[in-house]
Amino acid sequence: MSRKTLPRVDGRRPLATVPEMAEHWQVPEKTVRDWHHRKVEFGPYMFRVGRYLRARWDDIDRYDAAKVGGAAA
């Protein structure tokens, strides 16, 4: 599964969108929204930017590494 490489702004990766998170974990977009809405302890910290749900890729990488027992990315 490949993540699109978008240009960095001031050295930062762009925030992850709901479709990108759903693709990353291979789940429906509704599932990602439900995790956030229900405050389920799954996934990285997600937050609203206006009306849009976003997450930092660094948080996603750290979460994934923790779930497989690896070191933080």
N, C-alpha and C positions, 0 to 999 in steps of 0.2 A: 504494500500500500504506500503510495507516495504522496507527500504533502507538497502542494504548490509552493515554490520558492518565490515569495513576493519581495519587492525591494524594501529594504529596511529604512526606517525613518529615524534619524539620529542614532543609528546603531541598534535599534530595537526591532524585534520581529513584530509583525502586525498581530493584533488580538485574534484568537480563534473564534470563528462563528459557529452557530448551532449546526449548520450542514457539515462543516469541517470536523467538529467534534463527533458527530454521528458517523461520519465516514471513518474517522480514526478508530473508534471502538466497534464499528460495524453494527450499529444499532439504529433504529428509526429516530428521526429528529424529535418526534413526540416523546420518546424515552428520555432524551437529554433534557428537554424542557420539564418533564415530570420530576427528574432528579432534583432540579433546581427548585421547582415549585413546592415539592414535598419536603425539601431540606433533607433528603435521603443522604446518608453518609457514603456517597459514591461519587467518584470524580473529583476534580480539582475545584477550588473556589471559583464560582461563577458569579458574575455581577452584571448589572444593567448599565448600558451606555445609552441613555435616552430610553427608547422602547426595545432596544436590542440586547439580547443576552450574549455575553462574551466571557472568555477566559484567557489567561496568559499561557502561551505555549510552554514557558518554563515551568509553570505550575502543573501543566498536563504531563510534561516529561518527568517531573519529580514524583507525581502521583503514580504514574506507570511504573517507575523504578521501585517505588516503595511496595507496590502490589506484587511484584515478582521477587521481592527480597533483595534487590540490588541497591547500590549506592545512589544517592541523589544525582540527577543529571547535571 
